[in-house]
Amino acid sequence: MTTIRRQNTKSRMRFLEATSHDFAQPLQAQGYFIQALRKLMDTPEQINLIDKIETSWNDQAKLLEGIVSIIKLESGAIKVKIRPTHLATEMKKLESDYENKAKAKSIKLSVEVVDDYILTDPILFSRILRNLLSNAIKFTTTGGEVNFKAVRRQSNVELEIKDSGTGISND
């Protein structure tokens, strides 16, 4: 890597670190305000509205967390720790974590696991799958389906998440 490219990368990393830190402060304050406001809500309409605000706030916080993770990976602050990980255990945890979210939208969540081990960083692996499952549920309309399965194909395990949502337009 050339010296100029390294300097550009370092400058970009410093900018992203400072920006993400600056965004974290108001997000944290918003979380406290949401909780304080929730205590004042008493009608179903008010509670529904604060739930929507909190969901949006959580989405922003997750986006910021993702940016920070990318910064840390690129800077070397996060070290990938690959080890044998029991796939069925990880998938069942995800199913448990997302089944209520799916039920809230009357979405059928099905999970098919294989009793196998894979070599991965379990924390990063879980983060990726959580993002994919969260998006699948978010963009699937009420009454739809989200299918999450693992299939062994020779020496590989393939993971597949399918949903009945509209998908990303070709444009």
Backbone bond lengths (Angstrom), bond angles and torsions (degrees), N, CA, C in turn:
res aa  C-N    CA-C-N  psi(-1)  N-CA   C-N-CA  omega(-1)  CA-C   N-CA-C  phi
1 M - - - 1.452 - - 1.524 108.16 -
2 T 1.284 116.67 132.18 1.457 120.20 -178.40 1.528 110.47 -70.35
3 T 1.321 115.29 160.37 1.461 120.91 -179.61 1.525 111.17 -61.56
4 I 1.323 117.08 -41.50 1.476 120.33 179.93 1.522 110.48 -63.84
5 R 1.322 116.95 -42.42 1.465 120.44 -179.94 1.533 110.02 -64.26
6 R 1.346 117.50 -41.63 1.471 120.78 177.44 1.520 110.53 -61.71
7 Q 1.327 117.06 -42.05 1.466 120.31 179.24 1.535 110.39 -64.54
8 N 1.325 116.98 -41.26 1.466 120.30 177.91 1.526 110.91 -63.13
9 T 1.321 116.04 -42.32 1.461 120.09 179.20 1.522 110.37 -63.41
10 K 1.329 117.19 -44.42 1.462 120.80 179.00 1.527 110.96 -63.59
11 S 1.319 117.08 -41.42 1.474 120.49 178.78 1.523 110.67 -63.98
12 R 1.317 116.01 -43.29 1.465 120.08 178.86 1.523 110.66 -63.00
13 M 1.333 116.66 -41.91 1.460 120.90 179.37 1.524 111.00 -63.35
14 R 1.323 117.87 -43.64 1.473 120.96 178.80 1.526 110.42 -62.25
15 F 1.338 116.61 -42.32 1.455 120.71 178.54 1.528 110.78 -61.93
16 L 1.334 117.05 -47.67 1.464 120.59 -179.24 1.526 111.76 -64.58
17 E 1.331 117.66 -39.11 1.462 120.70 177.91 1.528 110.52 -62.76
18 A 1.339 116.64 -45.98 1.469 120.20 -179.65 1.530 110.75 -65.24
19 T 1.318 116.60 -42.88 1.463 120.77 -179.27 1.519 111.03 -64.22
20 S 1.322 116.68 -45.91 1.465 118.86 -178.96 1.522 110.73 -64.30
21 H 1.321 117.58 -37.14 1.464 120.88 176.68 1.529 110.38 -63.94
22 D 1.330 116.80 -42.48 1.457 120.92 179.75 1.529 112.17 -64.43
23 F 1.333 117.30 -33.86 1.467 120.85 178.07 1.524 111.98 -75.09
24 A 1.321 116.91 -30.26 1.470 120.63 -176.18 1.526 111.64 -64.59
25 Q 1.311 117.80 -37.36 1.470 120.89 -177.27 1.531 112.66 -61.05
26 P 1.336 119.26 -54.30 1.472 118.29 179.48 1.525 112.78 -66.20
27 L 1.323 118.34 -31.28 1.464 119.94 177.33 1.528 110.68 -63.34
28 Q 1.297 115.79 -42.25 1.459 119.46 178.59 1.527 110.42 -63.45
29 A 1.314 117.37 -43.41 1.469 121.07 178.15 1.528 110.62 -62.76
30 Q 1.329 117.14 -40.97 1.465 120.37 178.46 1.528 110.96 -59.68
31 G 1.326 116.50 -39.35 1.460 120.36 178.16 1.520 111.58 -59.39
32 Y 1.323 116.93 -42.85 1.469 120.55 177.83 1.532 110.90 -65.65
33 F 1.334 116.68 -41.42 1.470 120.05 179.10 1.526 111.21 -64.23
34 I 1.319 116.78 -40.28 1.471 120.44 178.90 1.521 109.92 -60.89
35 Q 1.333 116.88 -45.38 1.464 119.75 -179.78 1.523 111.29 -64.71
36 A 1.330 117.23 -39.97 1.470 120.36 177.89 1.525 110.42 -64.80
37 L 1.320 117.10 -42.58 1.455 121.64 179.86 1.534 110.97 -66.03
38 R 1.324 116.78 -36.91 1.469 121.40 179.66 1.535 110.62 -57.55
39 K 1.323 117.35 -37.30 1.466 121.60 -179.18 1.525 112.07 -65.77
40 L 1.331 116.93 -21.39 1.466 121.40 -179.48 1.528 112.87 -91.19
41 M 1.322 117.22 -9.80 1.466 121.94 -176.69 1.526 109.97 -81.93
42 D 1.343 115.57 137.41 1.462 117.40 178.67 1.522 114.00 -137.04
43 T 1.314 118.53 -11.92 1.470 119.19 178.14 1.532 109.09 -100.37
44 P 1.317 117.32 153.97 1.469 119.73 178.37 1.526 112.57 -58.13
45 E 1.338 116.94 -36.05 1.464 119.90 179.70 1.525 111.09 -65.71
46 Q 1.336 116.44 -41.03 1.459 120.48 178.84 1.527 111.12 -66.27
47 I 1.321 115.73 -43.10 1.463 120.63 179.95 1.526 110.00 -64.47
48 N 1.326 117.45 -41.29 1.464 121.55 177.26 1.528 110.82 -60.72
49 L 1.320 116.36 -42.94 1.460 120.42 -179.94 1.525 111.42 -65.69
50 I 1.333 117.63 -43.38 1.470 119.27 179.80 1.524 110.37 -67.78
51 D 1.351 117.32 -31.64 1.468 120.38 174.56 1.526 110.31 -61.88
52 K 1.330 116.70 -42.89 1.469 120.62 179.44 1.527 111.30 -65.79
53 I 1.318 116.07 -40.49 1.471 120.32 177.83 1.528 109.64 -62.84
54 E 1.328 116.02 -43.28 1.462 119.45 -179.21 1.526 111.76 -66.51
55 T 1.320 117.16 -37.57 1.466 120.53 177.00 1.525 110.05 -62.13
56 S 1.316 116.84 -44.15 1.461 121.05 178.47 1.530 110.41 -63.13
57 W 1.316 115.80 -41.91 1.465 121.14 178.49 1.535 110.00 -62.09
58 N 1.332 117.06 -43.64 1.471 120.71 178.10 1.521 111.06 -61.46
59 D 1.332 117.00 -40.17 1.466 120.79 178.56 1.525 110.71 -62.00
60 Q 1.333 116.75 -41.19 1.466 120.25 177.55 1.524 110.53 -63.47
61 A 1.318 116.31 -43.60 1.465 120.34 -179.17 1.529 110.27 -63.12
62 K 1.337 117.49 -40.28 1.466 120.91 178.64 1.518 111.33 -66.27
63 L 1.328 116.57 -38.25 1.462 120.29 177.25 1.526 110.23 -62.41
64 L 1.317 116.47 -45.52 1.459 120.50 178.55 1.529 110.29 -62.93
65 E 1.324 116.81 -41.83 1.465 120.86 178.35 1.531 110.71 -60.27
66 G 1.322 116.42 -39.80 1.460 120.53 177.54 1.518 112.02 -63.47
67 I 1.325 116.19 -42.62 1.473 120.24 178.28 1.517 110.41 -62.70
68 V 1.327 116.32 -44.37 1.464 120.50 179.34 1.525 110.24 -62.37
69 S 1.324 117.09 -39.85 1.469 120.23 178.98 1.523 111.51 -62.96
70 I 1.328 116.57 -42.12 1.464 120.49 178.16 1.525 110.29 -62.39
71 I 1.324 116.20 -42.91 1.464 120.63 178.68 1.523 109.82 -59.72
72 K 1.327 115.53 -46.27 1.459 119.75 -178.23 1.529 111.74 -65.66
73 L 1.328 116.92 -39.00 1.464 119.75 177.71 1.522 110.79 -64.02
74 E 1.339 115.61 -46.54 1.471 119.24 -178.01 1.518 112.48 -66.83
75 S 1.324 116.42 -32.65 1.463 119.55 -178.17 1.525 112.07 -83.56
76 G 1.329 116.41 -10.84 1.453 119.94 -178.44 1.514 113.49 87.96
77 A 1.336 117.58 4.78 1.463 120.96 179.71 1.523 111.39 -70.25
78 I 1.334 116.97 -30.13 1.465 120.90 174.56 1.519 106.94 -101.75
79 K 1.286 114.95 124.39 1.459 120.42 177.07 1.523 107.95 -99.85
80 V 1.304 116.03 127.72 1.453 121.19 177.30 1.527 107.64 -70.56
81 K 1.336 115.85 126.83 1.466 121.70 -177.76 1.523 108.70 -116.86
82 I 1.308 114.66 89.21 1.462 120.57 -177.46 1.523 109.19 -80.51
83 R 1.343 113.89 131.63 1.462 120.27 177.62 1.525 109.27 -155.53
84 P 1.313 117.65 163.07 1.465 119.12 176.83 1.533 109.71 -60.70
85 T 1.312 115.33 130.79 1.462 121.86 -177.42 1.522 108.31 -130.29
86 H 1.321 115.92 129.41 1.465 120.37 -179.18 1.525 108.92 -76.06
87 L 1.317 115.28 110.07 1.461 121.67 -173.77 1.520 112.24 -62.35
88 A 1.324 117.98 -43.97 1.467 120.48 -178.28 1.527 111.08 -60.15
89 T 1.316 117.44 -40.96 1.467 121.14 179.08 1.520 110.77 -62.78
90 E 1.331 117.05 -45.78 1.465 120.97 -179.64 1.527 111.03 -63.55
91 M 1.322 117.06 -42.91 1.465 120.35 -178.09 1.525 111.24 -68.49
92 K 1.330 117.44 -37.35 1.470 120.69 178.75 1.535 110.60 -67.06
93 K 1.336 116.94 -36.10 1.470 120.29 175.48 1.522 109.95 -61.62
94 L 1.318 115.92 -45.13 1.460 120.45 179.70 1.530 110.85 -63.49
95 E 1.313 116.53 -42.39 1.465 120.15 178.15 1.525 110.10 -59.07
96 S 1.319 116.31 -45.80 1.460 121.15 179.55 1.532 111.59 -62.14
97 D 1.325 115.98 -40.95 1.464 120.54 -178.54 1.528 113.09 -69.02
98 Y 1.338 117.39 -30.03 1.461 120.46 -173.80 1.521 114.87 -106.74
99 E 1.335 118.57 -6.04 1.459 119.09 -176.67 1.529 112.50 -64.85
100 N 1.330 118.44 -37.48 1.468 119.99 178.99 1.524 111.86 -69.25
101 K 1.315 116.20 -37.91 1.465 120.37 177.61 1.533 109.71 -62.41
102 A 1.334 116.18 -41.49 1.462 120.69 178.50 1.531 110.30 -67.29
103 K 1.327 117.57 -44.74 1.467 121.44 179.95 1.532 111.19 -60.43
104 A 1.320 116.55 -37.21 1.466 120.61 -179.79 1.520 111.74 -60.06
105 K 1.332 117.01 -26.82 1.471 121.88 178.06 1.524 111.65 -104.91
106 S 1.330 116.80 11.88 1.471 122.44 -176.77 1.529 111.46 54.00
107 I 1.320 115.06 40.05 1.459 121.67 177.99 1.522 108.28 -99.51
108 K 1.323 115.92 134.01 1.458 120.80 176.46 1.530 108.32 -82.79
109 L 1.321 116.20 115.93 1.464 121.58 177.44 1.515 108.08 -103.82
110 S 1.323 116.50 119.06 1.468 120.13 176.61 1.522 108.78 -118.12
111 V 1.323 114.75 139.03 1.461 121.07 -178.49 1.523 108.31 -129.47
112 E 1.328 116.22 124.77 1.465 122.73 176.29 1.524 107.62 -116.08
113 V 1.309 116.09 119.31 1.463 119.79 -175.86 1.524 110.94 -110.57
114 V 1.319 114.63 162.13 1.453 121.13 168.90 1.527 106.39 -117.56
115 D 1.311 115.08 140.54 1.464 120.31 -179.73 1.524 107.66 -84.59
116 D 1.330 114.67 83.54 1.449 119.86 -172.89 1.523 109.37 -146.98
117 Y 1.305 115.66 164.35 1.459 121.66 174.64 1.523 108.81 -109.25
118 I 1.323 115.08 144.68 1.455 120.86 174.55 1.525 108.06 -125.96
119 L 1.322 116.62 157.60 1.460 121.13 175.40 1.520 107.93 -96.18
120 T 1.330 116.03 113.36 1.458 121.12 -178.33 1.526 109.51 -161.70
121 D 1.311 115.89 169.62 1.452 121.11 168.46 1.528 105.11 -86.66
122 P 1.327 119.38 109.93 1.464 120.71 -173.15 1.528 114.02 -61.38
123 I 1.307 118.15 -32.32 1.469 120.75 -179.50 1.528 110.11 -70.47
124 L 1.312 117.00 -48.51 1.465 120.23 179.52 1.524 110.93 -67.46
125 F 1.316 116.39 -38.98 1.465 122.14 177.54 1.532 109.88 -58.78
126 S 1.318 116.09 -48.18 1.467 120.94 179.76 1.525 111.06 -62.33
127 R 1.307 116.79 -41.03 1.467 120.96 -179.46 1.529 110.89 -61.52
128 I 1.318 116.94 -42.24 1.466 121.22 179.47 1.524 110.12 -64.29
129 L 1.328 116.05 -48.16 1.464 119.35 -178.23 1.524 111.87 -66.33
130 R 1.324 117.56 -36.51 1.471 120.81 176.79 1.532 110.25 -61.13
131 N 1.310 116.31 -41.90 1.456 120.15 178.81 1.526 110.85 -62.40
132 L 1.329 115.84 -45.97 1.469 119.96 -179.51 1.530 111.79 -64.67
133 L 1.336 117.39 -44.03 1.466 120.60 179.78 1.524 111.57 -66.92
134 S 1.303 115.65 -41.41 1.460 120.07 178.74 1.528 110.68 -59.56
135 N 1.325 116.75 -45.50 1.464 120.58 178.43 1.516 111.78 -66.15
136 A 1.325 117.23 -39.49 1.467 120.47 179.71 1.526 109.84 -60.72
137 I 1.320 117.19 -43.97 1.470 120.76 179.88 1.525 110.37 -70.54
138 K 1.318 116.42 -42.33 1.464 120.26 -177.88 1.529 112.08 -60.50
139 F 1.333 116.99 -39.69 1.452 120.44 -174.15 1.528 114.26 -98.80
140 T 1.331 116.10 8.25 1.457 120.85 173.85 1.525 107.94 -96.99
141 T 1.315 115.70 131.45 1.464 119.35 -177.97 1.525 110.55 -73.98
142 T 1.315 114.35 160.08 1.458 121.76 179.21 1.526 109.96 -51.33
143 G 1.333 114.94 133.90 1.459 120.30 179.90 1.514 114.29 87.11
144 G 1.323 117.27 0.01 1.462 120.85 -178.05 1.518 112.49 -83.32
145 E 1.312 114.87 -166.00 1.468 121.88 -177.73 1.522 111.27 -133.91
146 V 1.330 114.94 145.95 1.458 122.52 170.45 1.522 106.45 -130.22
147 N 1.330 115.62 123.66 1.466 121.75 -179.78 1.529 109.00 -115.89
148 F 1.311 115.07 128.91 1.461 122.54 -178.48 1.526 106.37 -126.62
149 K 1.328 116.22 117.80 1.456 117.37 -178.29 1.517 112.17 -142.94
150 A 1.322 112.81 156.82 1.457 121.84 174.48 1.521 107.33 -119.02
151 V 1.314 115.62 136.75 1.462 121.11 -179.39 1.524 108.17 -132.77
152 R 1.334 116.54 130.29 1.462 120.42 175.15 1.514 108.69 -84.00
153 R 1.325 115.20 127.29 1.457 122.02 176.06 1.530 106.31 -127.31
154 Q 1.308 114.98 99.68 1.460 123.26 -176.26 1.528 109.85 55.82
155 S 1.333 118.38 -116.50 1.469 119.59 -177.06 1.527 112.46 -93.73
156 N 1.326 117.57 7.69 1.462 121.74 -179.53 1.523 111.40 -116.02
157 V 1.306 115.00 156.51 1.459 121.53 170.42 1.521 106.12 -117.54
158 E 1.323 115.82 126.71 1.464 120.92 178.01 1.518 108.68 -104.42
159 L 1.316 115.71 134.17 1.454 121.97 175.73 1.513 108.17 -105.90
160 E 1.312 115.30 139.68 1.456 120.05 -176.88 1.523 109.23 -137.95
161 I 1.309 116.20 129.34 1.460 121.67 173.66 1.513 106.51 -122.02
162 K 1.331 115.87 117.80 1.459 121.79 178.67 1.513 108.13 -121.38
163 D 1.326 115.56 143.55 1.456 118.79 175.33 1.519 109.36 -137.94
164 S 1.317 115.51 165.34 1.468 120.52 -179.78 1.519 111.56 -95.43
165 G 1.332 116.59 17.58 1.463 120.38 177.66 1.511 112.23 -70.52
166 T 1.317 115.64 178.13 1.467 121.11 -175.36 1.521 112.72 -71.81
167 G 1.311 117.47 -22.31 1.461 120.41 -179.70 1.522 111.56 78.47
168 I 1.302 115.23 -176.86 1.458 122.28 -179.04 1.523 107.25 -93.59
169 S 1.317 115.97 131.21 1.457 118.60 -178.94 1.526 110.88 -65.82
170 N 1.311 115.87 153.04 1.462 120.55 179.23 1.519 111.82 -63.85
171 D 1.330 116.71 -27.76 1.464 120.21 179.04 1.506 110.47 -69.03
